[in-house]
Amino acid sequence: MPKRRPVSGDMAPLVSARMARGWTQAYVGDLLEVSQAYISDREGGQVVPTLSFLEKYARIVGLSMRITFTATEDKE
């Protein structure tokens, strides 16, 4: 059995929602009009997904997206 790659942290909730629906990467790719490899590269962390892609993916799997900004310490 092939070893599964870990899901990129940002994509984990989206992948969980996809899998809960029983959808394959190929099916989501068809819905988004991209290839299965395109989905795989983003889910696996090989390519950083754009905000636009994340928003479309979230909407398709029934999730919403929220962006939060938090203060960080200045490193001077």
N, CA, C and O atoms as a Tripos MOL2 file, in Angstrom:
@<TRIPOS>MOLECULE
protein
  304   303    76     0     0
PROTEIN
NO_CHARGES

@<TRIPOS>ATOM
      1 N           0.8520   -1.1860    0.0000 N.3       1 MET1
      2 CA          0.0000    0.0000    0.0000 C.3       1 MET1
      3 C           0.8900    1.2400    0.0000 C.2       1 MET1
      4 O           1.8120    1.3290    0.8110 O.2       1 MET1
      5 N           0.6330    2.2040   -0.8970 N.am      2 PRO2
      6 CA          1.4770    3.4070   -0.9520 C.3       2 PRO2
      7 C           1.3210    4.2460    0.3100 C.2       2 PRO2
      8 O           0.2470    4.3180    0.9060 O.2       2 PRO2
      9 N           2.4120    4.8710    0.6920 N.am      3 LYS3
     10 CA          2.4040    5.7420    1.8600 C.3       3 LYS3
     11 C           1.6710    7.0420    1.5200 C.2       3 LYS3
     12 O           1.9170    7.6390    0.4720 O.2       3 LYS3
     13 N           0.7740    7.4770    2.4030 N.am      4 ARG4
     14 CA          0.0270    8.7160    2.1730 C.3       4 ARG4
     15 C           0.8560    9.9010    2.6330 C.2       4 ARG4
     16 O           1.4850    9.8670    3.6910 O.2       4 ARG4
     17 N           0.8470   10.9410    1.8270 N.am      5 ARG5
     18 CA          1.5190   12.1850    2.1980 C.3       5 ARG5
     19 C           0.6650   12.9260    3.2090 C.2       5 ARG5
     20 O          -0.5620   12.8630    3.1490 O.2       5 ARG5
     21 N           1.3030   13.6300    4.1380 N.am      6 PRO6
     22 CA          0.5080   14.4350    5.0640 C.3       6 PRO6
     23 C          -0.1650   15.5870    4.3200 C.2       6 PRO6
     24 O           0.3870   16.1350    3.3660 O.2       6 PRO6
     25 N          -1.3440   15.9380    4.7660 N.am      7 VAL7
     26 CA         -2.0810   17.0470    4.1710 C.3       7 VAL7
     27 C          -1.5320   18.3470    4.7250 C.2       7 VAL7
     28 O          -1.3070   18.4670    5.9290 O.2       7 VAL7
     29 N          -1.3150   19.3160    3.8580 N.am      8 SER8
     30 CA         -0.8680   20.6350    4.2830 C.3       8 SER8
     31 C          -1.8580   21.1910    5.3000 C.2       8 SER8
     32 O          -3.0680   21.0560    5.1170 O.2       8 SER8
     33 N          -1.3620   21.8140    6.3750 N.am      9 GLY9
     34 CA         -2.1990   22.3150    7.4600 C.3       9 GLY9
     35 C          -3.3430   23.1960    7.0260 C.2       9 GLY9
     36 O          -4.4510   23.0640    7.5470 O.2       9 GLY9
     37 N          -3.1090   24.0920    6.0850 N.am     10 ASP10
     38 CA         -4.1640   24.9930    5.6260 C.3      10 ASP10
     39 C          -5.2750   24.2510    4.8850 C.2      10 ASP10
     40 O          -6.4260   24.6890    4.8860 O.2      10 ASP10
     41 N          -4.9370   23.1530    4.2690 N.am     11 MET11
     42 CA         -5.8950   22.4000    3.4710 C.3      11 MET11
     43 C          -6.6290   21.3230    4.2670 C.2      11 MET11
     44 O          -7.6320   20.7910    3.7900 O.2      11 MET11
     45 N          -6.1600   20.9940    5.4560 N.am     12 ALA12
     46 CA         -6.7180   19.8710    6.2200 C.3      12 ALA12
     47 C          -8.2370   19.9430    6.3980 C.2      12 ALA12
     48 O          -8.9070   18.9370    6.1680 O.2      12 ALA12
     49 N          -8.8130   21.0820    6.7980 N.am     13 PRO13
     50 CA        -10.2730   21.1170    6.9450 C.3      13 PRO13
     51 C         -11.0080   20.9000    5.6210 C.2      13 PRO13
     52 O         -12.0860   20.3050    5.5920 O.2      13 PRO13
     53 N         -10.4240   21.3800    4.5400 N.am     14 LEU14
     54 CA        -11.0450   21.2180    3.2270 C.3      14 LEU14
     55 C         -10.9830   19.7560    2.7850 C.2      14 LEU14
     56 O         -11.9570   19.2140    2.2620 O.2      14 LEU14
     57 N          -9.8330   19.1280    3.0010 N.am     15 VAL15
     58 CA         -9.6770   17.7280    2.6230 C.3      15 VAL15
     59 C         -10.6080   16.8570    3.4680 C.2      15 VAL15
     60 O         -11.2230   15.9250    2.9490 O.2      15 VAL15
     61 N         -10.7160   17.1520    4.7530 N.am     16 SER16
     62 CA        -11.6290   16.3970    5.6210 C.3      16 SER16
     63 C         -13.0670   16.5100    5.1300 C.2      16 SER16
     64 O         -13.7980   15.5190    5.0990 O.2      16 SER16
     65 N         -13.4700   17.7150    4.7480 N.am     17 ALA17
     66 CA        -14.8280   17.9250    4.2380 C.3      17 ALA17
     67 C         -15.0270   17.1860    2.9190 C.2      17 ALA17
     68 O         -16.0870   16.6060    2.6830 O.2      17 ALA17
     69 N         -14.0140   17.2070    2.0630 N.am     18 ARG18
     70 CA        -14.0970   16.4840    0.7850 C.3      18 ARG18
     71 C         -14.2610   14.9950    1.0380 C.2      18 ARG18
     72 O         -15.1300   14.3510    0.4500 O.2      18 ARG18
     73 N         -13.4340   14.4540    1.9050 N.am     19 MET19
     74 CA        -13.4570   13.0240    2.1730 C.3      19 MET19
     75 C         -14.7600   12.6070    2.8740 C.2      19 MET19
     76 O         -15.2750   11.5170    2.6190 O.2      19 MET19
     77 N         -15.2890   13.4550    3.7430 N.am     20 ALA20
     78 CA        -16.5500   13.1550    4.4280 C.3      20 ALA20
     79 C         -17.6950   13.0200    3.4260 C.2      20 ALA20
     80 O         -18.6550   12.2850    3.6620 O.2      20 ALA20
     81 N         -17.5860   13.7280    2.3170 N.am     21 ARG21
     82 CA        -18.6060   13.6430    1.2670 C.3      21 ARG21
     83 C         -18.3590   12.4610    0.3320 C.2      21 ARG21
     84 O         -19.1830   12.1540   -0.5300 O.2      21 ARG21
     85 N         -17.2120   11.8020    0.5140 N.am     22 GLY22
     86 CA        -16.8780   10.6780   -0.3580 C.3      22 GLY22
     87 C         -16.3750   11.1050   -1.7150 C.2      22 GLY22
     88 O         -16.3930   10.3210   -2.6630 O.2      22 GLY22
     89 N         -15.9240   12.3530   -1.8190 N.am     23 TRP23
     90 CA        -15.4600   12.9010   -3.0930 C.3      23 TRP23
     91 C         -13.9720   12.6460   -3.2830 C.2      23 TRP23
     92 O         -13.1920   12.7020   -2.3330 O.2      23 TRP23
     93 N         -13.5980   12.3680   -4.5090 N.am     24 THR24
     94 CA        -12.1920   12.2060   -4.8610 C.3      24 THR24
     95 C         -11.5920   13.5510   -5.2680 C.2      24 THR24
     96 O         -12.3030   14.5240   -5.5190 O.2      24 THR24
     97 N         -10.2710   13.5690   -5.3240 N.am     25 GLN25
     98 CA         -9.5910   14.7600   -5.8320 C.3      25 GLN25
     99 C         -10.0090   15.0140   -7.2770 C.2      25 GLN25
    100 O         -10.1710   16.1650   -7.6840 O.2      25 GLN25
    101 N         -10.1810   13.9600   -8.0430 N.am     26 ALA26
    102 CA        -10.5790   14.1130   -9.4480 C.3      26 ALA26
    103 C         -11.9620   14.7560   -9.5580 C.2      26 ALA26
    104 O         -12.1930   15.5900  -10.4330 O.2      26 ALA26
    105 N         -12.8820   14.3670   -8.6690 N.am     27 TYR27
    106 CA        -14.2290   14.9420   -8.7100 C.3      27 TYR27
    107 C         -14.1950   16.4260   -8.3690 C.2      27 TYR27
    108 O         -14.8300   17.2380   -9.0430 O.2      27 TYR27
    109 N         -13.4520   16.7780   -7.3200 N.am     28 VAL28
    110 CA        -13.3220   18.1950   -6.9530 C.3      28 VAL28
    111 C         -12.6360   18.9590   -8.0800 C.2      28 VAL28
    112 O         -13.0190   20.0870   -8.3920 O.2      28 VAL28
    113 N         -11.6330   18.3530   -8.6860 N.am     29 GLY29
    114 CA        -10.9780   18.9760   -9.8330 C.3      29 GLY29
    115 C         -11.9550   19.2680  -10.9570 C.2      29 GLY29
    116 O         -11.9060   20.3340  -11.5710 O.2      29 GLY29
    117 N         -12.8480   18.3150  -11.2260 N.am     30 ASP30
    118 CA        -13.8660   18.5330  -12.2620 C.3      30 ASP30
    119 C         -14.7590   19.7140  -11.8970 C.2      30 ASP30
    120 O         -15.0680   20.5490  -12.7470 O.2      30 ASP30
    121 N         -15.1760   19.7850  -10.6260 N.am     31 LEU31
    122 CA        -16.0310   20.8870  -10.1860 C.3      31 LEU31
    123 C         -15.3300   22.2400  -10.3070 C.2      31 LEU31
    124 O         -15.9550   23.2480  -10.6360 O.2      31 LEU31
    125 N         -14.0220   22.2460  -10.0360 N.am     32 LEU32
    126 CA        -13.2460   23.4880  -10.0900 C.3      32 LEU32
    127 C         -12.6170   23.7350  -11.4610 C.2      32 LEU32
    128 O         -11.9630   24.7540  -11.6840 O.2      32 LEU32
    129 N         -12.8260   22.7840  -12.3750 N.am     33 GLU33
    130 CA        -12.2710   22.8640  -13.7290 C.3      33 GLU33
    131 C         -10.7500   22.9110  -13.7380 C.2      33 GLU33
    132 O         -10.1310   23.6860  -14.4670 O.2      33 GLU33
    133 N         -10.1650   22.0450  -12.8950 N.am     34 VAL34
    134 CA         -8.7110   21.8530  -12.8580 C.3      34 VAL34
    135 C          -8.4550   20.3470  -12.8190 C.2      34 VAL34
    136 O          -9.3890   19.5620  -12.6600 O.2      34 VAL34
    137 N          -7.2040   19.9470  -12.9620 N.am     35 SER35
    138 CA         -6.8670   18.5260  -12.9600 C.3      35 SER35
    139 C          -6.7850   17.9620  -11.5400 C.2      35 SER35
    140 O          -6.6870   18.7010  -10.5610 O.2      35 SER35
    141 N          -6.8280   16.6450  -11.4620 N.am     36 GLN36
    142 CA         -6.6300   15.9670  -10.1790 C.3      36 GLN36
    143 C          -5.2450   16.2910   -9.6320 C.2      36 GLN36
    144 O          -5.0850   16.4740   -8.4250 O.2      36 GLN36
    145 N          -4.2510   16.3640  -10.4970 N.am     37 ALA37
    146 CA         -2.8810   16.6830  -10.0670 C.3      37 ALA37
    147 C          -2.8100   18.0780   -9.4500 C.2      37 ALA37
    148 O          -2.0730   18.2950   -8.4880 O.2      37 ALA37
    149 N          -3.5670   19.0140   -9.9970 N.am     38 TYR38
    150 CA         -3.6290   20.3820   -9.4640 C.3      38 TYR38
    151 C          -4.1320   20.3440   -8.0210 C.2      38 TYR38
    152 O          -3.5660   20.9940   -7.1430 O.2      38 TYR38
    153 N          -5.2090   19.5700   -7.7810 N.am     39 ILE39
    154 CA         -5.7650   19.4330   -6.4290 C.3      39 ILE39
    155 C          -4.7440   18.7560   -5.5180 C.2      39 ILE39
    156 O          -4.5050   19.2140   -4.4010 O.2      39 ILE39
    157 N          -4.1470   17.6740   -5.9910 N.am     40 SER40
    158 CA         -3.1740   16.9190   -5.2070 C.3      40 SER40
    159 C          -1.9910   17.7740   -4.7760 C.2      40 SER40
    160 O          -1.5580   17.7120   -3.6260 O.2      40 SER40
    161 N          -1.4730   18.5690   -5.6970 N.am     41 ASP41
    162 CA         -0.3180   19.4240   -5.3810 C.3      41 ASP41
    163 C          -0.6370   20.4090   -4.2610 C.2      41 ASP41
    164 O           0.2220   20.6960   -3.4270 O.2      41 ASP41
    165 N          -1.8420   20.9190   -4.2360 N.am     42 ARG42
    166 CA         -2.2200   21.8910   -3.2040 C.3      42 ARG42
    167 C          -2.5740   21.1980   -1.8880 C.2      42 ARG42
    168 O          -2.2230   21.6820   -0.8120 O.2      42 ARG42
    169 N          -3.2650   20.0720   -1.9790 N.am     43 GLU43
    170 CA         -3.5860   19.3300   -0.7630 C.3      43 GLU43
    171 C          -2.3220   18.7910   -0.0990 C.2      43 GLU43
    172 O          -2.2360   18.7460    1.1290 O.2      43 GLU43
    173 N          -1.3600   18.3890   -0.8910 N.am     44 GLY44
    174 CA         -0.1280   17.8030   -0.3630 C.3      44 GLY44
    175 C           0.9320   18.8020    0.0450 C.2      44 GLY44
    176 O           1.9680   18.4190    0.5890 O.2      44 GLY44
    177 N           0.6900   20.0870   -0.2100 N.am     45 GLY45
    178 CA          1.6460   21.1110    0.1950 C.3      45 GLY45
    179 C           2.7700   21.3660   -0.7760 C.2      45 GLY45
    180 O           3.6800   22.1340   -0.4630 O.2      45 GLY45
    181 N           2.7460   20.7450   -1.9540 N.am     46 GLN46
    182 CA          3.8000   21.0060   -2.9430 C.3      46 GLN46
    183 C           3.6580   22.3850   -3.5560 C.2      46 GLN46
    184 O           4.6420   22.9920   -3.9790 O.2      46 GLN46
    185 N           2.4140   22.8840   -3.6040 N.am     47 VAL47
    186 CA          2.1330   24.2070   -4.1620 C.3      47 VAL47
    187 C           1.2650   24.9560   -3.1520 C.2      47 VAL47
    188 O           0.3110   24.3990   -2.6100 O.2      47 VAL47
    189 N           1.6000   26.2150   -2.9060 N.am     48 VAL48
    190 CA          0.8030   27.0410   -1.9940 C.3      48 VAL48
    191 C          -0.4610   27.4820   -2.7210 C.2      48 VAL48
    192 O          -0.3810   28.1240   -3.7690 O.2      48 VAL48
    193 N          -1.6360   27.1410   -2.1680 N.am     49 PRO49
    194 CA         -2.8750   27.5250   -2.8430 C.3      49 PRO49
    195 C          -3.1390   29.0210   -2.7330 C.2      49 PRO49
    196 O          -2.7870   29.6510   -1.7360 O.2      49 PRO49
    197 N          -3.7540   29.5760   -3.7560 N.am     50 THR50
    198 CA         -4.1300   30.9880   -3.7130 C.3      50 THR50
    199 C          -5.3830   31.1450   -2.8540 C.2      50 THR50
    200 O          -6.1080   30.1800   -2.6160 O.2      50 THR50
    201 N          -5.6260   32.3600   -2.3970 N.am     51 LEU51
    202 CA         -6.8460   32.6270   -1.6330 C.3      51 LEU51
    203 C          -8.0820   32.3470   -2.4710 C.2      51 LEU51
    204 O          -9.0820   31.8460   -1.9560 O.2      51 LEU51
    205 N          -8.0220   32.6610   -3.7340 N.am     52 SER52
    206 CA         -9.1430   32.4070   -4.6320 C.3      52 SER52
    207 C          -9.4490   30.9070   -4.7110 C.2      52 SER52
    208 O         -10.6100   30.5020   -4.6510 O.2      52 SER52
    209 N          -8.4100   30.0930   -4.8450 N.am     53 PHE53
    210 CA         -8.5900   28.6460   -4.8930 C.3      53 PHE53
    211 C          -9.1910   28.1430   -3.5910 C.2      53 PHE53
    212 O         -10.1290   27.3460   -3.6110 O.2      53 PHE53
    213 N          -8.6590   28.6010   -2.4480 N.am     54 LEU54
    214 CA         -9.1730   28.1650   -1.1470 C.3      54 LEU54
    215 C         -10.6450   28.5230   -0.9850 C.2      54 LEU54
    216 O         -11.4330   27.7250   -0.4770 O.2      54 LEU54
    217 N         -11.0080   29.7200   -1.4160 N.am     55 GLU55
    218 CA        -12.3960   30.1630   -1.3040 C.3      55 GLU55
    219 C         -13.3240   29.2900   -2.1570 C.2      55 GLU55
    220 O         -14.3940   28.8890   -1.6990 O.2      55 GLU55
    221 N         -12.9180   29.0000   -3.3840 N.am     56 LYS56
    222 CA        -13.7380   28.1740   -4.2730 C.3      56 LYS56
    223 C         -13.8550   26.7480   -3.7330 C.2      56 LYS56
    224 O         -14.9420   26.1690   -3.7260 O.2      56 LYS56
    225 N         -12.7450   26.1910   -3.2850 N.am     57 TYR57
    226 CA        -12.7260   24.8340   -2.7390 C.3      57 TYR57
    227 C         -13.6420   24.7740   -1.5170 C.2      57 TYR57
    228 O         -14.4540   23.8570   -1.3970 O.2      57 TYR57
    229 N         -13.5180   25.7430   -0.6130 N.am     58 ALA58
    230 CA        -14.3410   25.7740    0.6000 C.3      58 ALA58
    231 C         -15.8220   25.8110    0.2490 C.2      58 ALA58
    232 O         -16.6190   25.0710    0.8270 O.2      58 ALA58
    233 N         -16.1850   26.6510   -0.6740 N.am     59 ARG59
    234 CA        -17.5870   26.7880   -1.0590 C.3      59 ARG59
    235 C         -18.1250   25.4700   -1.6110 C.2      59 ARG59
    236 O         -19.2500   25.0800   -1.2970 O.2      59 ARG59
    237 N         -17.3380   24.7890   -2.4250 N.am     60 ILE60
    238 CA        -17.7680   23.5340   -3.0330 C.3      60 ILE60
    239 C         -18.0130   22.4520   -1.9790 C.2      60 ILE60
    240 O         -18.9540   21.6680   -2.1040 O.2      60 ILE60
    241 N         -17.1690   22.4050   -0.9380 N.am     61 VAL61
    242 CA        -17.3260   21.3600    0.0850 C.3      61 VAL61
    243 C         -18.1980   21.8110    1.2540 C.2      61 VAL61
    244 O         -18.2980   21.1100    2.2610 O.2      61 VAL61
    245 N         -18.8330   22.9880    1.1210 N.am     62 GLY62
    246 CA        -19.7890   23.4360    2.1270 C.3      62 GLY62
    247 C         -19.1930   24.1300    3.3330 C.2      62 GLY62
    248 O         -19.8000   24.1490    4.4040 O.2      62 GLY62
    249 N         -18.0150   24.6970    3.1690 N.am     63 LEU63
    250 CA        -17.3720   25.4310    4.2550 C.3      63 LEU63
    251 C         -17.2750   26.9130    3.8860 C.2      63 LEU63
    252 O         -17.3810   27.2820    2.7170 O.2      63 LEU63
    253 N         -17.0740   27.7380    4.8850 N.am     64 SER64
    254 CA        -16.7990   29.1490    4.6370 C.3      64 SER64
    255 C         -15.3530   29.4180    5.0290 C.2      64 SER64
    256 O         -14.7390   28.6410    5.7600 O.2      64 SER64
    257 N         -14.8310   30.5100    4.5400 N.am     65 MET65
    258 CA        -13.4440   30.8540    4.8130 C.3      65 MET65
    259 C         -13.3990   32.1660    5.5940 C.2      65 MET65
    260 O         -14.1180   33.1140    5.2790 O.2      65 MET65
    261 N         -12.5520   32.2040    6.6080 N.am     66 ARG66
    262 CA        -12.3730   33.4110    7.3950 C.3      66 ARG66
    263 C         -10.8700   33.6810    7.5020 C.2      66 ARG66
    264 O         -10.0910   32.7740    7.7960 O.2      66 ARG66
    265 N         -10.4790   34.9000    7.2690 N.am     67 ILE67
    266 CA         -9.0820   35.3010    7.3870 C.3      67 ILE67
    267 C          -8.9590   36.1470    8.6460 C.2      67 ILE67
    268 O          -9.7140   37.0970    8.8520 O.2      67 ILE67
    269 N          -7.9950   35.7850    9.4810 N.am     68 THR68
    270 CA         -7.7790   36.5030   10.7400 C.3      68 THR68
    271 C          -6.3510   37.0250   10.7810 C.2      68 THR68
    272 O          -5.3990   36.3050   10.4810 O.2      68 THR68
    273 N          -6.2250   38.2700   11.1520 N.am     69 PHE69
    274 CA         -4.9030   38.8640   11.3340 C.3      69 PHE69
    275 C          -4.6680   39.0290   12.8360 C.2      69 PHE69
    276 O          -5.5510   39.4790   13.5660 O.2      69 PHE69
    277 N          -3.4860   38.6650   13.2810 N.am     70 THR70
    278 CA         -3.1420   38.8090   14.6910 C.3      70 THR70
    279 C          -1.8320   39.5660   14.8200 C.2      70 THR70
    280 O          -0.9760   39.5210   13.9370 O.2      70 THR70
    281 N          -1.6970   40.2600   15.9330 N.am     71 ALA71
    282 CA         -0.4650   41.0210   16.1880 C.3      71 ALA71
    283 C           0.6820   40.0650   16.4700 C.2      71 ALA71
    284 O           0.5040   39.0180   17.0920 O.2      71 ALA71
    285 N           1.8550   40.4460   16.0020 N.am     72 THR72
    286 CA          3.0600   39.6710   16.2670 C.3      72 THR72
    287 C           4.0570   40.5980   16.9420 C.2      72 THR72
    288 O           3.9450   41.8210   16.8660 O.2      72 THR72
    289 N           5.0270   39.9960   17.5980 N.am     73 GLU73
    290 CA          6.0690   40.8130   18.2340 C.3      73 GLU73
    291 C           7.0060   41.3550   17.1600 C.2      73 GLU73
    292 O           7.3710   40.6480   16.2210 O.2      73 GLU73
    293 N           7.3900   42.6220   17.3120 N.am     74 ASP74
    294 CA          8.3720   43.2070   16.4080 C.3      74 ASP74
    295 C           9.7290   42.6080   16.7200 C.2      74 ASP74
    296 O          10.1030   42.4700   17.8850 O.2      74 ASP74
    297 N          10.4600   42.2540   15.6860 N.am     75 LYS75
    298 CA         11.8040   41.6960   15.8700 C.3      75 LYS75
    299 C          12.8130   42.6780   15.3090 C.2      75 LYS75
    300 O          13.2660   42.5510   14.1720 O.2      75 LYS75
    301 N          13.1510   43.6510   16.1220 N.am     76 GLU76
    302 CA         14.0810   44.6930   15.6810 C.3      76 GLU76
    303 C          15.4740   44.3880   16.0940 C.2      76 GLU76
    304 O          16.3870   45.1610   15.8050 O.2      76 GLU76
@<TRIPOS>BOND
     1     1     2 1
     2     2     3 1
     3     3     4 2
     4     3     5 am
     5     5     6 1
     6     6     7 1
     7     7     8 2
     8     7     9 am
     9     9    10 1
    10    10    11 1
    11    11    12 2
    12    11    13 am
    13    13    14 1
    14    14    15 1
    15    15    16 2
    16    15    17 am
    17    17    18 1
    18    18    19 1
    19    19    20 2
    20    19    21 am
    21    21    22 1
    22    22    23 1
    23    23    24 2
    24    23    25 am
    25    25    26 1
    26    26    27 1
    27    27    28 2
    28    27    29 am
    29    29    30 1
    30    30    31 1
    31    31    32 2
    32    31    33 am
    33    33    34 1
    34    34    35 1
    35    35    36 2
    36    35    37 am
    37    37    38 1
    38    38    39 1
    39    39    40 2
    40    39    41 am
    41    41    42 1
    42    42    43 1
    43    43    44 2
    44    43    45 am
    45    45    46 1
    46    46    47 1
    47    47    48 2
    48    47    49 am
    49    49    50 1
    50    50    51 1
    51    51    52 2
    52    51    53 am
    53    53    54 1
    54    54    55 1
    55    55    56 2
    56    55    57 am
    57    57    58 1
    58    58    59 1
    59    59    60 2
    60    59    61 am
    61    61    62 1
    62    62    63 1
    63    63    64 2
    64    63    65 am
    65    65    66 1
    66    66    67 1
    67    67    68 2
    68    67    69 am
    69    69    70 1
    70    70    71 1
    71    71    72 2
    72    71    73 am
    73    73    74 1
    74    74    75 1
    75    75    76 2
    76    75    77 am
    77    77    78 1
    78    78    79 1
    79    79    80 2
    80    79    81 am
    81    81    82 1
    82    82    83 1
    83    83    84 2
    84    83    85 am
    85    85    86 1
    86    86    87 1
    87    87    88 2
    88    87    89 am
    89    89    90 1
    90    90    91 1
    91    91    92 2
    92    91    93 am
    93    93    94 1
    94    94    95 1
    95    95    96 2
    96    95    97 am
    97    97    98 1
    98    98    99 1
    99    99   100 2
   100    99   101 am
   101   101   102 1
   102   102   103 1
   103   103   104 2
   104   103   105 am
   105   105   106 1
   106   106   107 1
   107   107   108 2
   108   107   109 am
   109   109   110 1
   110   110   111 1
   111   111   112 2
   112   111   113 am
   113   113   114 1
   114   114   115 1
   115   115   116 2
   116   115   117 am
   117   117   118 1
   118   118   119 1
   119   119   120 2
   120   119   121 am
   121   121   122 1
   122   122   123 1
   123   123   124 2
   124   123   125 am
   125   125   126 1
   126   126   127 1
   127   127   128 2
   128   127   129 am
   129   129   130 1
   130   130   131 1
   131   131   132 2
   132   131   133 am
   133   133   134 1
   134   134   135 1
   135   135   136 2
   136   135   137 am
   137   137   138 1
   138   138   139 1
   139   139   140 2
   140   139   141 am
   141   141   142 1
   142   142   143 1
   143   143   144 2
   144   143   145 am
   145   145   146 1
   146   146   147 1
   147   147   148 2
   148   147   149 am
   149   149   150 1
   150   150   151 1
   151   151   152 2
   152   151   153 am
   153   153   154 1
   154   154   155 1
   155   155   156 2
   156   155   157 am
   157   157   158 1
   158   158   159 1
   159   159   160 2
   160   159   161 am
   161   161   162 1
   162   162   163 1
   163   163   164 2
   164   163   165 am
   165   165   166 1
   166   166   167 1
   167   167   168 2
   168   167   169 am
   169   169   170 1
   170   170   171 1
   171   171   172 2
   172   171   173 am
   173   173   174 1
   174   174   175 1
   175   175   176 2
   176   175   177 am
   177   177   178 1
   178   178   179 1
   179   179   180 2
   180   179   181 am
   181   181   182 1
   182   182   183 1
   183   183   184 2
   184   183   185 am
   185   185   186 1
   186   186   187 1
   187   187   188 2
   188   187   189 am
   189   189   190 1
   190   190   191 1
   191   191   192 2
   192   191   193 am
   193   193   194 1
   194   194   195 1
   195   195   196 2
   196   195   197 am
   197   197   198 1
   198   198   199 1
   199   199   200 2
   200   199   201 am
   201   201   202 1
   202   202   203 1
   203   203   204 2
   204   203   205 am
   205   205   206 1
   206   206   207 1
   207   207   208 2
   208   207   209 am
   209   209   210 1
   210   210   211 1
   211   211   212 2
   212   211   213 am
   213   213   214 1
   214   214   215 1
   215   215   216 2
   216   215   217 am
   217   217   218 1
   218   218   219 1
   219   219   220 2
   220   219   221 am
   221   221   222 1
   222   222   223 1
   223   223   224 2
   224   223   225 am
   225   225   226 1
   226   226   227 1
   227   227   228 2
   228   227   229 am
   229   229   230 1
   230   230   231 1
   231   231   232 2
   232   231   233 am
   233   233   234 1
   234   234   235 1
   235   235   236 2
   236   235   237 am
   237   237   238 1
   238   238   239 1
   239   239   240 2
   240   239   241 am
   241   241   242 1
   242   242   243 1
   243   243   244 2
   244   243   245 am
   245   245   246 1
   246   246   247 1
   247   247   248 2
   248   247   249 am
   249   249   250 1
   250   250   251 1
   251   251   252 2
   252   251   253 am
   253   253   254 1
   254   254   255 1
   255   255   256 2
   256   255   257 am
   257   257   258 1
   258   258   259 1
   259   259   260 2
   260   259   261 am
   261   261   262 1
   262   262   263 1
   263   263   264 2
   264   263   265 am
   265   265   266 1
   266   266   267 1
   267   267   268 2
   268   267   269 am
   269   269   270 1
   270   270   271 1
   271   271   272 2
   272   271   273 am
   273   273   274 1
   274   274   275 1
   275   275   276 2
   276   275   277 am
   277   277   278 1
   278   278   279 1
   279   279   280 2
   280   279   281 am
   281   281   282 1
   282   282   283 1
   283   283   284 2
   284   283   285 am
   285   285   286 1
   286   286   287 1
   287   287   288 2
   288   287   289 am
   289   289   290 1
   290   290   291 1
   291   291   292 2
   292   291   293 am
   293   293   294 1
   294   294   295 1
   295   295   296 2
   296   295   297 am
   297   297   298 1
   298   298   299 1
   299   299   300 2
   300   299   301 am
   301   301   302 1
   302   302   303 1
   303   303   304 2
@<TRIPOS>SUBSTRUCTURE
     1 MET1         2 RESIDUE 1 A MET
     2 PRO2         6 RESIDUE 1 A PRO
     3 LYS3        10 RESIDUE 1 A LYS
     4 ARG4        14 RESIDUE 1 A ARG
     5 ARG5        18 RESIDUE 1 A ARG
     6 PRO6        22 RESIDUE 1 A PRO
     7 VAL7        26 RESIDUE 1 A VAL
     8 SER8        30 RESIDUE 1 A SER
     9 GLY9        34 RESIDUE 1 A GLY
    10 ASP10       38 RESIDUE 1 A ASP
    11 MET11       42 RESIDUE 1 A MET
    12 ALA12       46 RESIDUE 1 A ALA
    13 PRO13       50 RESIDUE 1 A PRO
    14 LEU14       54 RESIDUE 1 A LEU
    15 VAL15       58 RESIDUE 1 A VAL
    16 SER16       62 RESIDUE 1 A SER
    17 ALA17       66 RESIDUE 1 A ALA
    18 ARG18       70 RESIDUE 1 A ARG
    19 MET19       74 RESIDUE 1 A MET
    20 ALA20       78 RESIDUE 1 A ALA
    21 ARG21       82 RESIDUE 1 A ARG
    22 GLY22       86 RESIDUE 1 A GLY
    23 TRP23       90 RESIDUE 1 A TRP
    24 THR24       94 RESIDUE 1 A THR
    25 GLN25       98 RESIDUE 1 A GLN
    26 ALA26      102 RESIDUE 1 A ALA
    27 TYR27      106 RESIDUE 1 A TYR
    28 VAL28      110 RESIDUE 1 A VAL
    29 GLY29      114 RESIDUE 1 A GLY
    30 ASP30      118 RESIDUE 1 A ASP
    31 LEU31      122 RESIDUE 1 A LEU
    32 LEU32      126 RESIDUE 1 A LEU
    33 GLU33      130 RESIDUE 1 A GLU
    34 VAL34      134 RESIDUE 1 A VAL
    35 SER35      138 RESIDUE 1 A SER
    36 GLN36      142 RESIDUE 1 A GLN
    37 ALA37      146 RESIDUE 1 A ALA
    38 TYR38      150 RESIDUE 1 A TYR
    39 ILE39      154 RESIDUE 1 A ILE
    40 SER40      158 RESIDUE 1 A SER
    41 ASP41      162 RESIDUE 1 A ASP
    42 ARG42      166 RESIDUE 1 A ARG
    43 GLU43      170 RESIDUE 1 A GLU
    44 GLY44      174 RESIDUE 1 A GLY
    45 GLY45      178 RESIDUE 1 A GLY
    46 GLN46      182 RESIDUE 1 A GLN
    47 VAL47      186 RESIDUE 1 A VAL
    48 VAL48      190 RESIDUE 1 A VAL
    49 PRO49      194 RESIDUE 1 A PRO
    50 THR50      198 RESIDUE 1 A THR
    51 LEU51      202 RESIDUE 1 A LEU
    52 SER52      206 RESIDUE 1 A SER
    53 PHE53      210 RESIDUE 1 A PHE
    54 LEU54      214 RESIDUE 1 A LEU
    55 GLU55      218 RESIDUE 1 A GLU
    56 LYS56      222 RESIDUE 1 A LYS
    57 TYR57      226 RESIDUE 1 A TYR
    58 ALA58      230 RESIDUE 1 A ALA
    59 ARG59      234 RESIDUE 1 A ARG
    60 ILE60      238 RESIDUE 1 A ILE
    61 VAL61      242 RESIDUE 1 A VAL
    62 GLY62      246 RESIDUE 1 A GLY
    63 LEU63      250 RESIDUE 1 A LEU
    64 SER64      254 RESIDUE 1 A SER
    65 MET65      258 RESIDUE 1 A MET
    66 ARG66      262 RESIDUE 1 A ARG
    67 ILE67      266 RESIDUE 1 A ILE
    68 THR68      270 RESIDUE 1 A THR
    69 PHE69      274 RESIDUE 1 A PHE
    70 THR70      278 RESIDUE 1 A THR
    71 ALA71      282 RESIDUE 1 A ALA
    72 THR72      286 RESIDUE 1 A THR
    73 GLU73      290 RESIDUE 1 A GLU
    74 ASP74      294 RESIDUE 1 A ASP
    75 LYS75      298 RESIDUE 1 A LYS
    76 GLU76      302 RESIDUE 1 A GLU
